[in-house]
């Protein structure tokens, strides 16, 4: 989606005319019209005024900035510091936590996740056994035949919801489309591609490990830095135990 169409959608979401947005941003209606039709690109000052006038939420800022900066250009200038993210993930939670890009590419996994994977599959390196050519990917880790689906108790709930969320994100991020195509070819995705049942309000992932059920809830975090396209897009996911039994299993590791 282009910058102009994204800007127009955000304006319409607020029920504003071009004149109303121009007044709030201190710009001319003609300039707003040129931006929305692609006849002009915003300078830094105009962009800041528009984002302030629209009072954009973090994810809306990311969409607007991503539409302005081509994906290939963003990939060439990564804004985050991997060492900082590694330290953040290592200290954020005692539970399994990892940092990844929107397409699932793994940046860092904390010790708790490595211990859990090693406990489930002794002697195996699940992250690399399920990795595509680009390197370890958390979505491949989940859905690959050699990955977490081997232990998943409720794939009919987890798999369709994972694919549904990725298909939505792929509309705004072209990097995710190829990932969806790859995942859809996995046997688990073929068997559970769609479900007529609405997902639960809180999706609990269940895995049978050593004849015990490990129940976890996925908590997704974003860094509150919406001005940096790449930094704001980085995700941090933590698997929090959903019951006392699961907490005891994780603590035992």
C-alpha positions as CSV (number, residue, x, y, z in Angstrom):
1,X,0.0,0.0,0.0
2,X,1.4,3.4,-1.0
3,X,2.1,6.3,1.4
4,X,-0.8,8.3,-0.1
5,X,-3.4,5.6,0.2
6,X,-2.2,4.8,3.8
7,X,-2.5,8.4,4.8
8,X,-6.0,8.7,3.2
9,X,-7.2,5.6,5.0
10,X,-5.9,6.8,8.4
11,X,-7.6,10.2,7.8
12,X,-10.9,8.5,6.8
13,X,-10.7,6.2,9.9
14,X,-11.0,9.4,11.9
15,X,-13.9,10.7,9.9
16,X,-11.9,13.7,8.7
17,X,-11.9,15.5,5.4
18,X,-8.7,16.6,3.8
19,X,-9.5,20.1,4.9
20,X,-9.9,19.0,8.5
21,X,-6.5,17.1,8.5
22,X,-4.8,20.1,6.8
23,X,-6.1,22.4,9.5
24,X,-5.0,20.2,12.4
25,X,-1.6,19.7,10.8
26,X,-1.0,23.3,9.8
27,X,-0.7,22.3,6.2
28,X,-2.6,23.4,3.1
29,X,-5.4,21.2,1.8
30,X,-3.7,21.2,-1.6
31,X,-0.5,19.7,0.0
32,X,-2.6,17.0,1.7
33,X,-4.3,16.2,-1.6
34,X,-1.0,16.0,-3.4
35,X,0.4,13.6,-0.7
36,X,-2.6,11.3,-0.9
37,X,-2.6,11.1,-4.7
38,X,1.2,10.5,-4.8
39,X,2.0,13.8,-6.6
40,X,4.2,14.8,-3.6
41,X,6.2,13.1,-0.9
42,X,6.3,14.5,2.6
43,X,9.4,16.2,4.1
44,X,10.4,15.5,7.6
45,X,8.5,18.5,9.0
46,X,5.3,17.6,7.2
47,X,5.5,14.0,8.2
48,X,5.9,14.9,11.9
49,X,3.0,17.3,11.7
50,X,0.8,14.7,10.1
51,X,1.6,12.0,12.6
52,X,1.0,14.5,15.5
53,X,-2.3,15.7,14.0
54,X,-3.6,12.1,13.5
55,X,-2.4,11.1,16.9
56,X,-1.2,7.8,15.4
57,X,-0.9,4.8,17.6
58,X,2.4,2.9,17.4
59,X,1.3,0.3,14.8
60,X,-0.3,3.1,12.7
61,X,3.0,5.0,12.7
62,X,4.7,1.8,11.6
63,X,2.3,1.4,8.7
64,X,2.7,4.9,7.5
65,X,6.5,4.9,7.7
66,X,6.7,1.5,6.1
67,X,4.6,2.8,3.2
68,X,7.0,5.7,2.8
69,X,10.2,3.7,2.9
70,X,10.5,0.8,0.5
71,X,11.0,-2.6,2.1
72,X,14.3,-3.2,0.4
73,X,15.6,0.2,1.7
74,X,14.5,-0.7,5.2
75,X,16.2,-4.0,5.1
76,X,19.5,-2.3,4.1
77,X,19.6,-0.1,7.2
78,X,18.7,-2.2,10.3
79,X,18.1,0.2,13.2
80,X,18.3,-2.1,16.2
81,X,21.3,-3.2,18.2
82,X,21.3,-7.1,18.4
83,X,23.4,-7.0,21.6
84,X,20.8,-4.8,23.2
85,X,17.9,-7.0,22.1
86,X,19.8,-10.1,23.4
87,X,20.2,-8.5,26.8
88,X,16.6,-7.5,26.8
89,X,15.3,-10.9,26.0
90,X,17.6,-12.6,28.5
91,X,16.4,-10.4,31.4
92,X,12.8,-9.7,30.4
93,X,11.3,-13.0,31.7
94,X,12.3,-16.3,33.3
95,X,10.1,-18.0,30.8
96,X,11.0,-19.0,27.3
97,X,11.4,-15.8,25.3
98,X,12.8,-14.9,21.9
99,X,13.2,-11.8,19.6
100,X,12.3,-12.0,16.0
101,X,11.5,-10.0,12.8
102,X,8.0,-9.8,11.4
103,X,8.7,-12.6,9.0
104,X,9.6,-14.9,11.8
105,X,13.4,-14.7,11.4
106,X,15.0,-15.4,14.8
107,X,17.2,-12.7,16.3
108,X,17.8,-14.1,19.7
109,X,16.4,-16.9,22.0
110,X,16.9,-16.9,25.7
111,X,18.3,-19.8,27.7
112,X,14.9,-20.9,29.0
113,X,13.7,-21.6,25.4
114,X,16.9,-23.5,24.6
115,X,16.5,-25.6,27.7
116,X,12.8,-26.3,26.9
117,X,13.6,-27.4,23.3
118,X,16.5,-29.6,24.5
119,X,14.3,-31.2,27.1
120,X,11.6,-32.0,24.5
121,X,14.0,-33.3,21.9
122,X,17.3,-34.4,23.6
123,X,20.2,-34.4,21.2
124,X,18.3,-32.4,18.5
125,X,18.7,-28.8,17.4
126,X,15.2,-28.0,16.6
127,X,15.9,-24.4,15.6
128,X,18.3,-25.4,12.8
129,X,16.5,-28.7,11.9
130,X,13.4,-26.6,11.0
131,X,15.2,-23.6,9.6
132,X,14.7,-22.3,6.0
133,X,17.6,-21.1,4.0
134,X,17.5,-17.7,5.7
135,X,18.1,-19.2,9.1
136,X,16.1,-20.2,12.2
137,X,12.5,-19.0,12.0
138,X,10.0,-19.2,14.8
139,X,7.0,-20.0,12.5
140,X,8.9,-22.8,10.9
141,X,9.9,-24.0,14.4
142,X,6.2,-24.2,15.2
143,X,4.7,-25.8,12.0
144,X,7.6,-27.7,10.4
145,X,7.1,-31.5,10.7
146,X,10.3,-31.7,12.7
147,X,9.2,-28.9,15.0
148,X,6.8,-28.2,17.8
149,X,3.8,-29.8,16.0
150,X,5.2,-33.2,17.1
151,X,4.2,-32.4,20.7
152,X,1.2,-30.1,20.0
153,X,-2.0,-31.3,21.6
154,X,-4.4,-28.7,20.1
155,X,-3.1,-28.0,16.5
156,X,-6.7,-27.4,15.3
157,X,-6.7,-24.2,17.4
158,X,-3.1,-23.1,17.2
159,X,-2.3,-23.7,13.5
160,X,-5.3,-21.8,11.9
161,X,-4.9,-18.9,14.2
162,X,-1.2,-18.6,13.4
163,X,-1.8,-18.7,9.7
164,X,-4.7,-16.2,10.0
165,X,-2.6,-13.7,11.8
166,X,0.2,-14.0,9.3
167,X,-2.1,-13.6,6.3
168,X,-3.4,-10.3,7.8
169,X,0.2,-9.1,8.3
170,X,1.2,-10.1,4.8
171,X,-1.2,-7.6,3.3
172,X,1.0,-4.7,4.7
173,X,4.4,-6.4,4.6
174,X,5.5,-8.2,1.4
175,X,8.3,-10.0,3.3
176,X,5.7,-12.2,5.0
177,X,3.9,-13.5,1.9
178,X,6.6,-16.0,1.0
179,X,6.7,-17.2,4.6
180,X,2.9,-17.9,4.5
181,X,3.3,-19.8,1.3
182,X,6.1,-22.0,2.8
183,X,4.1,-22.7,6.0
184,X,0.9,-23.5,4.1
185,X,2.7,-26.5,2.5
186,X,3.5,-28.1,5.8
187,X,1.4,-31.2,6.7
188,X,0.0,-29.5,9.9
189,X,-1.1,-26.5,7.9
190,X,-2.7,-28.6,5.3
191,X,-4.6,-30.6,7.9
192,X,-5.7,-27.6,9.9
193,X,-5.7,-24.8,7.4
194,X,-9.2,-23.6,8.3
195,X,-11.6,-24.2,11.1
196,X,-15.2,-23.2,11.4
197,X,-14.8,-22.7,15.1
198,X,-14.0,-19.2,16.4
199,X,-10.7,-19.0,18.3
200,X,-10.9,-18.7,22.1
201,X,-10.5,-15.3,23.7
202,X,-7.2,-16.5,25.1
203,X,-5.5,-19.1,23.0
204,X,-3.7,-21.7,25.2
205,X,-1.1,-23.8,23.4
206,X,-0.8,-27.3,24.8
207,X,2.1,-29.7,24.3
208,X,2.5,-33.2,25.6
209,X,6.1,-33.7,26.9
210,X,7.1,-36.7,29.0
211,X,3.5,-37.7,29.4
212,X,2.6,-34.3,31.0
213,X,0.8,-31.4,29.4
214,X,2.6,-28.1,29.2
215,X,0.1,-25.3,28.7
216,X,1.4,-21.9,27.7
217,X,0.0,-18.5,26.7
218,X,1.9,-16.5,24.1
219,X,2.5,-12.8,25.2
220,X,3.7,-10.6,22.4
221,X,5.6,-7.3,23.1
222,X,6.8,-4.5,21.0
223,X,9.4,-1.9,21.8
224,X,7.9,1.5,22.3
225,X,10.0,3.3,19.6
226,X,7.5,4.0,16.8
227,X,9.8,6.5,15.1
228,X,12.2,3.8,14.1
229,X,10.6,1.6,11.5
230,X,12.8,-1.5,12.1
231,X,13.1,-1.2,15.8
232,X,9.4,-0.8,16.2
233,X,8.7,-3.8,14.0
234,X,10.8,-6.2,16.2
235,X,8.7,-8.5,18.2
236,X,9.4,-10.2,21.6
237,X,7.4,-13.3,22.4
238,X,7.2,-14.9,25.8
239,X,5.6,-18.3,26.6
240,X,4.0,-17.8,30.0
241,X,2.7,-21.0,31.8
242,X,-1.0,-21.2,31.9
243,X,-1.4,-23.2,35.0
244,X,0.6,-24.3,38.1
245,X,1.6,-27.7,36.6
246,X,3.1,-26.0,33.6
247,X,4.9,-23.4,35.8
248,X,6.4,-26.3,37.8
249,X,7.5,-28.1,34.6
250,X,9.3,-24.9,33.4
251,X,10.9,-24.2,36.8
252,X,12.2,-27.8,36.9
253,X,14.3,-27.0,33.8
